């Protein structure tokens, strides 16, 4: 039965969760200094980091999109997730030992020691562009969903976005990564509770037990894991290989994700964290996809299909905008107010630490990579802390402005373009690091920015040519092609004298 979600419940849930978050922030930021902000004093317990990283890996956009997209793509997401596991092993065996051996705060410091200052700055700049674009879109999508729960016209969008960013700034500006690690635990917990409660509620509404649910899901095409159509972007082989490299780049070469691993007391703890995260991530993603299948069956059998809940069906294929609305609509309008309440909390908890983590990592990268905090002896600690807080605030304002631009544009194609641009920018990082790790050559340092610009452009042209001539989409393998082109560019401009 459809019902309206009370505004008072939304505001109460938001206020209570925010208060809990600030309490955790206060506990973790007492006597905090720059070492706490950047590396959590190297005292982070690895089980806590591993559990919290699940929530970080599954952002608010994933929380909404993955279950809904089952209606179009079945369980074709799982080969990508299985690829994640291999990627995490590479991180644990190759990248973590490198970072711990060099005792870095910013992982891009490696590029300076390996190739030179220009390559180092280029790598850090690539990360910042990627993180700003990607995080801004994720925050925008969540703020947009929260805004839709408010009565139409009651609160302007810019106020919702402003309050959201202000709260994120306030709870992270002092404790940094030390705070983020513990708030990640809240994020993961409430997100999983929301998913599990939704599944239970649908199972009850369908008069199923666990065995009935398993049989119902297995009896549909939704439970199909592998798409063997080679021309499809979600082909199983492409997905698996892409999952490996997506994890290496978006975790192993990402300052936000690795900053948490570097906060563990030693490399053994960090490796345990990585291995545990990879296993838990498979289970959690399977849970999200199961939720998507259960919702799809519930919508088709009890609510008369997508048209029955106000989302039009166009020849049996749904747009991404429609499937993204599926989880919010079902949880907030059809399964009782308790489920709707936990959906809101889950959505908020999937967004706060993700946005806070992005702010913290960007601030860290700017302070270390561009201002040289780790090398500046002409600044007192008080001056460094003051500058760090100003930079933290500046990035919060930047996120707010990008969110407003996205709302004004309000075009799904533009949002997808921003995501695509962010994905393209990770390719040069992959090429830089792999060339440094797997070869002994040095490169003409000043050429790095040009390679980082030309490689994504050539990658785009390659993808366009494959689609035009062979009807073959590169899909997520764009990242791999981009990395290979960067690697080849580094090879062309290598110096004869090996490192």
C-alpha positions as CSV (number, residue, x, y, z in Angstrom):
1,X,0.0,0.0,0.0
2,X,1.4,3.4,-1.0
3,X,1.9,5.9,1.8
4,X,3.5,9.3,2.3
5,X,6.7,9.6,4.3
6,X,6.4,12.2,7.0
7,X,8.7,15.2,6.8
8,X,9.1,15.2,10.6
9,X,10.6,11.6,10.4
10,X,13.0,12.8,7.7
11,X,14.2,15.8,9.8
12,X,14.4,13.7,13.0
13,X,16.4,10.9,11.3
14,X,18.8,13.5,9.8
15,X,19.2,15.3,13.1
16,X,19.8,12.2,15.2
17,X,22.3,10.7,12.7
18,X,24.1,14.0,12.4
19,X,24.3,14.3,16.2
20,X,25.7,10.8,16.4
21,X,28.3,11.6,13.7
22,X,29.4,14.7,15.6
23,X,29.7,12.8,18.8
24,X,32.0,10.3,17.1
25,X,33.9,13.2,15.6
26,X,34.4,14.8,19.0
27,X,35.6,11.5,20.5
28,X,38.1,10.9,17.7
29,X,39.4,14.5,17.3
30,X,40.3,15.2,20.9
31,X,44.0,16.1,21.1
32,X,44.2,15.7,17.3
33,X,47.1,17.1,15.4
34,X,48.2,17.0,11.7
35,X,49.5,13.4,12.2
36,X,46.0,12.4,13.3
37,X,44.4,14.3,10.4
38,X,46.7,12.8,7.7
39,X,47.5,9.3,9.1
40,X,45.4,8.7,12.2
41,X,48.7,8.5,14.3
42,X,49.3,5.1,12.6
43,X,47.1,3.4,15.2
44,X,43.9,2.5,13.3
45,X,42.8,-1.1,14.0
46,X,42.7,-3.1,10.8
47,X,39.3,-4.8,11.4
48,X,37.7,-1.4,11.9
49,X,39.3,-0.1,8.7
50,X,38.3,-3.2,6.7
51,X,34.7,-3.0,7.8
52,X,34.5,0.7,7.2
53,X,36.0,0.5,3.8
54,X,33.0,-1.4,2.6
55,X,30.8,1.6,3.2
56,X,33.4,3.8,1.5
57,X,33.5,1.5,-1.6
58,X,29.7,1.5,-1.8
59,X,28.8,5.2,-2.1
60,X,25.4,6.7,-2.0
61,X,25.1,6.5,-5.7
62,X,25.9,2.7,-5.6
63,X,23.4,2.3,-2.7
64,X,20.7,3.6,-5.0
65,X,21.8,2.5,-8.5
66,X,23.0,-1.1,-8.1
67,X,19.8,-2.6,-6.8
68,X,17.6,-0.7,-9.3
69,X,19.8,-1.6,-12.3
70,X,19.1,-5.4,-11.8
71,X,15.9,-4.8,-13.8
72,X,18.0,-4.0,-16.9
73,X,21.3,-5.9,-16.3
74,X,20.5,-8.8,-14.1
75,X,23.5,-9.8,-11.9
76,X,26.0,-8.8,-14.7
77,X,27.7,-6.6,-12.1
78,X,29.1,-9.6,-10.2
79,X,32.0,-10.4,-12.6
80,X,33.2,-6.8,-12.0
81,X,33.0,-7.5,-8.3
82,X,35.0,-10.8,-8.7
83,X,37.6,-8.8,-10.5
84,X,37.8,-6.5,-7.5
85,X,39.2,-9.4,-5.5
86,X,42.2,-9.9,-7.8
87,X,42.7,-6.1,-7.8
88,X,42.9,-6.1,-4.0
89,X,45.5,-8.9,-4.0
90,X,47.6,-6.8,-6.4
91,X,47.3,-3.8,-4.0
92,X,48.3,-6.0,-1.0
93,X,51.2,-7.6,-2.7
94,X,52.6,-4.8,-4.8
95,X,51.4,-1.3,-3.8
96,X,51.2,-1.5,0.0
97,X,54.8,-2.8,0.4
98,X,55.9,0.1,-1.8
99,X,54.1,2.7,0.2
100,X,55.1,1.4,3.6
101,X,58.7,1.0,2.5
102,X,58.8,4.6,1.4
103,X,56.9,5.8,4.5
104,X,54.7,8.2,2.5
105,X,51.8,10.4,3.6
106,X,50.7,11.1,0.1
107,X,51.1,8.1,-2.2
108,X,52.0,10.4,-5.1
109,X,55.3,11.1,-3.4
110,X,56.4,7.9,-5.1
111,X,56.2,9.6,-8.5
112,X,58.6,12.3,-7.4
113,X,61.2,9.9,-6.1
114,X,60.9,7.7,-9.2
115,X,60.6,10.2,-12.0
116,X,60.8,13.8,-10.8
117,X,58.8,16.8,-9.5
118,X,56.8,17.5,-12.6
119,X,55.5,13.9,-12.9
120,X,54.7,14.0,-9.2
121,X,52.7,17.1,-9.5
122,X,50.9,15.8,-12.6
123,X,49.9,12.6,-10.8
124,X,48.6,14.5,-7.8
125,X,46.7,16.9,-10.1
126,X,45.1,14.0,-12.0
127,X,43.9,12.6,-8.7
128,X,42.5,15.9,-7.5
129,X,40.5,16.4,-10.8
130,X,39.2,12.8,-10.6
131,X,38.2,13.0,-7.0
132,X,36.6,16.4,-7.2
133,X,34.5,15.5,-10.2
134,X,33.5,12.0,-9.0
135,X,32.8,13.0,-5.4
136,X,30.8,16.1,-6.5
137,X,28.4,14.0,-8.6
138,X,28.0,11.4,-5.9
139,X,27.1,14.2,-3.3
140,X,24.8,15.8,-5.8
141,X,22.8,12.6,-6.4
142,X,22.3,12.1,-2.7
143,X,21.4,15.7,-1.9
144,X,18.9,15.5,-4.8
145,X,17.2,12.4,-3.4
146,X,17.1,14.1,0.1
147,X,15.6,17.2,-1.5
148,X,12.8,15.2,-3.2
149,X,11.6,13.9,0.2
150,X,10.8,17.5,1.3
151,X,7.5,19.0,0.4
152,X,7.7,20.6,-3.1
153,X,8.9,24.2,-2.9
154,X,9.3,24.2,0.9
155,X,13.1,24.4,1.0
156,X,15.3,25.6,-1.9
157,X,17.8,23.0,-3.2
158,X,20.8,25.3,-2.5
159,X,19.9,25.4,1.2
160,X,19.8,21.6,1.4
161,X,23.1,21.4,-0.4
162,X,24.7,24.1,1.7
163,X,23.6,22.6,5.0
164,X,24.8,19.1,3.9
165,X,28.3,20.4,2.9
166,X,28.6,22.6,6.0
167,X,27.9,19.6,8.3
168,X,30.5,17.5,6.4
169,X,33.0,20.2,6.7
170,X,32.4,20.6,10.4
171,X,32.7,17.0,11.4
172,X,35.9,16.4,9.4
173,X,37.9,19.6,9.6
174,X,39.8,18.7,12.8
175,X,40.0,14.9,13.1
176,X,40.5,14.1,9.4
177,X,41.3,10.4,8.6
178,X,41.1,9.4,12.2
179,X,37.5,10.6,12.3
180,X,36.6,9.2,8.9
181,X,37.8,5.7,9.8
182,X,35.3,5.5,12.7
183,X,32.4,7.2,11.0
184,X,32.9,4.7,8.1
185,X,31.8,2.0,10.6
186,X,28.5,3.9,11.1
187,X,28.2,4.2,7.4
188,X,28.6,0.5,6.7
189,X,26.3,-0.6,9.5
190,X,23.3,1.6,8.7
191,X,23.6,1.0,5.0
192,X,23.5,-2.8,5.5
193,X,20.6,-2.5,8.0
194,X,18.6,-0.5,5.4
195,X,19.2,-3.2,2.7
196,X,18.5,-6.1,5.0
197,X,15.3,-4.5,6.4
198,X,14.1,-3.9,2.8
199,X,14.7,-7.5,1.8
200,X,12.9,-8.8,4.9
201,X,9.9,-6.5,4.4
202,X,9.5,-7.5,0.7
203,X,9.8,-11.2,1.7
204,X,7.0,-10.8,4.2
205,X,4.9,-8.8,1.7
206,X,5.3,-11.7,-0.8
207,X,4.5,-14.4,1.9
208,X,7.9,-16.0,1.3
209,X,10.4,-17.6,3.6
210,X,14.1,-17.6,2.8
211,X,13.9,-20.7,0.7
212,X,11.0,-19.3,-1.3
213,X,12.9,-16.1,-1.9
214,X,16.0,-18.0,-3.1
215,X,13.9,-20.1,-5.4
216,X,12.0,-17.1,-6.8
217,X,15.2,-15.2,-7.6
218,X,16.9,-18.2,-9.1
219,X,13.9,-18.9,-11.3
220,X,14.2,-15.5,-13.1
221,X,16.7,-14.1,-15.5
222,X,17.7,-11.6,-12.9
223,X,20.0,-14.1,-11.2
224,X,22.1,-14.5,-14.4
225,X,25.7,-13.5,-13.6
226,X,27.4,-13.7,-17.0
227,X,26.7,-11.9,-20.3
228,X,28.8,-13.5,-23.0
229,X,27.8,-11.0,-25.7
230,X,31.3,-9.7,-26.7
231,X,30.0,-6.5,-28.1
232,X,28.2,-5.5,-24.9
233,X,29.9,-3.2,-22.4
234,X,28.9,-5.5,-19.6
235,X,30.4,-8.6,-21.2
236,X,31.6,-10.9,-18.4
237,X,35.2,-11.0,-19.5
238,X,35.4,-7.3,-19.9
239,X,33.7,-6.8,-16.5
240,X,36.2,-9.1,-14.7
241,X,39.3,-7.6,-16.3
242,X,38.0,-4.1,-15.7
243,X,37.2,-4.9,-12.1
244,X,40.8,-5.8,-11.5
245,X,42.1,-2.5,-12.9
246,X,39.3,-0.3,-11.4
247,X,40.3,-1.6,-8.0
248,X,44.0,-1.0,-8.5
249,X,43.3,2.6,-9.7
250,X,40.4,3.7,-7.6
251,X,41.7,2.1,-4.4
252,X,45.4,1.4,-4.8
253,X,46.2,4.7,-6.5
254,X,43.6,6.8,-4.8
255,X,44.8,8.9,-1.9
256,X,41.5,8.7,0.0
257,X,41.4,4.9,0.1
258,X,45.1,4.4,0.7
259,X,45.2,7.0,3.4
260,X,43.1,4.7,5.5
261,X,45.3,1.7,4.9
262,X,48.4,3.8,5.7
263,X,46.9,4.7,9.0
264,X,47.3,1.0,10.2
265,X,50.2,0.4,12.5
266,X,52.2,-1.8,10.1
267,X,52.0,-3.4,6.6
268,X,50.8,-6.7,8.0
269,X,47.7,-5.1,9.5
270,X,47.1,-3.1,6.3
271,X,47.3,-6.3,4.2
272,X,44.9,-8.1,6.5
273,X,42.6,-5.1,6.0
274,X,42.8,-5.4,2.2
275,X,42.2,-9.1,2.1
276,X,39.2,-8.9,4.5
277,X,37.7,-6.0,2.5
278,X,37.9,-7.9,-0.7
279,X,35.9,-10.9,0.7
280,X,33.3,-8.8,2.5
281,X,32.8,-6.7,-0.6
282,X,31.7,-9.7,-2.7
283,X,29.1,-10.7,0.0
284,X,27.8,-7.2,0.3
285,X,27.4,-6.6,-3.4
286,X,25.7,-9.9,-3.8
287,X,23.3,-8.7,-1.1
288,X,22.6,-5.5,-3.0
289,X,21.9,-7.4,-6.2
290,X,19.6,-9.8,-4.4
291,X,17.7,-6.8,-3.1
292,X,17.4,-5.6,-6.7
293,X,16.0,-8.9,-7.9
294,X,13.6,-9.1,-5.0
295,X,12.4,-5.6,-5.6
296,X,11.9,-6.3,-9.3
297,X,9.8,-9.4,-8.6
298,X,7.8,-7.4,-6.0
299,X,7.1,-4.6,-8.5
300,X,6.1,-6.8,-11.3
301,X,3.9,-9.2,-9.3
302,X,2.3,-7.0,-6.6
303,X,2.5,-3.4,-8.0
304,X,1.7,-3.9,-11.6
305,X,5.2,-3.2,-12.9
306,X,7.0,0.1,-13.2
307,X,4.0,1.9,-14.5
308,X,2.2,1.0,-11.3
309,X,4.6,3.0,-9.3
310,X,4.8,6.0,-11.6
311,X,7.9,5.0,-13.5
312,X,7.1,4.5,-17.2
313,X,8.1,1.3,-19.0
314,X,9.5,2.0,-22.5
315,X,9.5,-1.3,-24.5
316,X,10.6,-3.2,-21.4
317,X,13.8,-1.1,-21.0
318,X,14.1,1.4,-18.2
319,X,16.4,4.5,-18.2
320,X,19.0,4.8,-15.5
321,X,17.0,7.7,-14.1
322,X,14.0,5.4,-13.7
323,X,15.9,2.5,-12.1
324,X,17.7,4.9,-9.7
325,X,14.3,5.9,-8.3
326,X,13.2,2.3,-7.7
327,X,14.9,1.7,-4.3
328,X,13.8,5.2,-2.9
329,X,10.2,4.8,-4.1
330,X,9.7,1.2,-2.8
331,X,11.4,1.8,0.5
332,X,9.7,5.1,1.3
333,X,6.2,4.5,-0.1
334,X,5.4,0.8,-0.1
335,X,7.1,-1.0,2.8
336,X,6.1,0.9,5.9
337,X,7.6,3.9,7.5
338,X,10.2,2.0,9.5
339,X,11.8,0.8,6.3
340,X,11.6,4.3,4.8
341,X,13.2,5.7,7.9
342,X,16.2,3.3,7.7
343,X,16.5,3.9,4.0
344,X,16.9,7.6,4.7
345,X,19.5,6.9,7.4
346,X,21.2,4.4,5.1
347,X,21.4,7.0,2.3
348,X,22.7,9.7,4.7
349,X,25.2,7.3,6.2
350,X,26.4,6.3,2.7
351,X,27.0,9.9,1.9
352,X,28.5,11.7,4.9
353,X,31.7,9.7,5.3
354,X,32.2,9.4,1.5
355,X,32.0,13.1,1.1
356,X,34.1,13.6,4.2
357,X,36.7,11.2,3.0
358,X,36.9,13.1,-0.3
359,X,37.4,16.4,1.5
360,X,40.1,14.9,3.7
361,X,42.0,13.2,0.9
362,X,41.9,16.3,-1.3
363,X,43.1,18.5,1.6
364,X,45.9,16.0,2.3
365,X,47.0,15.9,-1.3
366,X,47.0,19.7,-1.7
367,X,48.9,20.2,1.6
368,X,51.5,17.5,1.0
369,X,51.8,17.5,-2.8
370,X,51.4,21.2,-3.7
371,X,52.3,23.0,-0.5
372,X,55.0,20.6,0.6
373,X,54.0,20.4,4.3
374,X,56.2,17.4,4.9
375,X,59.3,19.4,3.7
376,X,58.5,22.9,5.0
377,X,60.5,23.7,8.1
378,X,59.8,27.4,7.8
379,X,56.3,27.0,9.0
380,X,55.2,26.3,12.6
381,X,52.7,23.6,13.3
382,X,50.1,26.2,14.2
383,X,50.5,27.9,10.8
384,X,50.2,24.5,9.0
385,X,47.0,23.7,10.9
386,X,45.5,27.0,10.0
387,X,46.3,26.7,6.3
388,X,45.0,23.1,6.3
389,X,41.7,24.2,7.7
390,X,41.4,27.0,5.1
391,X,42.1,24.5,2.3
392,X,39.6,22.1,3.8
393,X,37.0,24.9,3.7
394,X,37.9,25.9,0.2
395,X,37.3,22.3,-1.1
396,X,33.9,22.2,0.7
397,X,32.9,25.5,-1.1
398,X,34.1,24.0,-4.4
399,X,31.9,21.0,-3.9
400,X,29.0,23.2,-3.1
401,X,29.4,25.2,-6.3
402,X,29.7,22.2,-8.5
403,X,26.6,20.7,-6.9
404,X,24.7,23.9,-7.7
405,X,25.9,23.8,-11.3
406,X,24.8,20.2,-11.7
407,X,21.4,21.1,-10.3
408,X,21.0,24.0,-12.7
409,X,22.0,21.9,-15.7
410,X,19.9,19.0,-14.3
411,X,20.8,16.9,-17.4
412,X,21.5,13.1,-17.0
413,X,23.8,13.2,-20.0
414,X,26.0,16.0,-18.5
415,X,26.2,14.1,-15.2
416,X,27.2,10.9,-17.0
417,X,29.8,13.0,-18.9
418,X,31.3,14.2,-15.6
419,X,31.6,10.6,-14.5
420,X,33.2,9.6,-17.8
421,X,35.7,12.5,-17.5
422,X,36.6,11.4,-14.0
423,X,37.1,7.8,-15.2
424,X,39.3,9.0,-18.0
425,X,41.6,10.9,-15.7
426,X,42.5,7.8,-13.7
427,X,44.2,6.2,-16.7
428,X,47.3,8.3,-16.6
429,X,47.8,7.4,-12.9
430,X,47.7,3.7,-13.8
431,X,50.3,4.2,-16.6
432,X,52.6,6.3,-14.4
433,X,52.7,3.9,-11.5
434,X,52.9,0.7,-13.6
435,X,55.7,2.1,-15.7
436,X,57.6,3.1,-12.5
437,X,57.0,-0.3,-10.8
438,X,57.6,-2.7,-13.8
439,X,60.4,-0.9,-15.6
440,X,63.8,0.5,-14.6
441,X,63.7,3.4,-17.0
442,X,63.5,7.1,-16.1
443,X,61.4,9.4,-18.2
444,X,61.9,13.0,-19.3
445,X,60.1,14.5,-16.3
446,X,58.8,17.6,-18.1
447,X,56.9,15.5,-20.6
448,X,54.5,13.9,-18.1
449,X,51.7,16.6,-18.2
450,X,51.5,16.2,-22.0
451,X,51.3,12.4,-21.8
452,X,48.5,12.8,-19.2
453,X,46.5,15.0,-21.6
454,X,47.2,13.1,-24.9
455,X,46.5,9.6,-23.5
456,X,42.9,10.2,-22.5
457,X,42.3,12.0,-25.9
458,X,43.7,9.0,-27.8
459,X,41.6,6.7,-25.6
460,X,38.4,8.6,-26.5
461,X,39.3,8.5,-30.2
462,X,40.0,4.7,-30.0
463,X,36.7,4.1,-28.2
464,X,34.8,6.1,-30.9
465,X,36.5,4.3,-33.7
466,X,35.7,0.8,-32.2
467,X,32.0,1.8,-31.8
468,X,31.9,3.2,-35.3
469,X,33.6,0.5,-37.2
470,X,33.1,-2.6,-35.2
471,X,30.0,-1.8,-33.0
472,X,32.2,-2.7,-30.0
473,X,32.0,-0.6,-26.8
474,X,35.1,-0.6,-24.6
475,X,33.0,-0.2,-21.5
476,X,35.0,-0.1,-18.3
477,X,38.1,-1.3,-20.3
478,X,38.5,2.4,-21.3
479,X,40.5,2.7,-18.1
480,X,42.9,-0.1,-19.2
481,X,43.4,1.3,-22.7
482,X,44.0,4.7,-21.2
483,X,46.6,3.2,-18.8
484,X,48.3,1.3,-21.7
485,X,48.5,4.5,-23.8
486,X,50.1,6.4,-20.9
487,X,52.5,3.5,-20.4
488,X,53.5,3.6,-24.1
489,X,53.9,7.4,-23.9
490,X,56.3,7.0,-21.0
491,X,58.2,4.3,-23.0
492,X,58.5,6.6,-26.0
493,X,60.1,9.3,-23.9
494,X,62.2,7.1,-21.7
495,X,65.8,8.0,-21.0
496,X,68.5,5.6,-22.1
497,X,70.0,5.7,-18.6
498,X,67.9,3.3,-16.4
499,X,67.0,4.3,-12.9
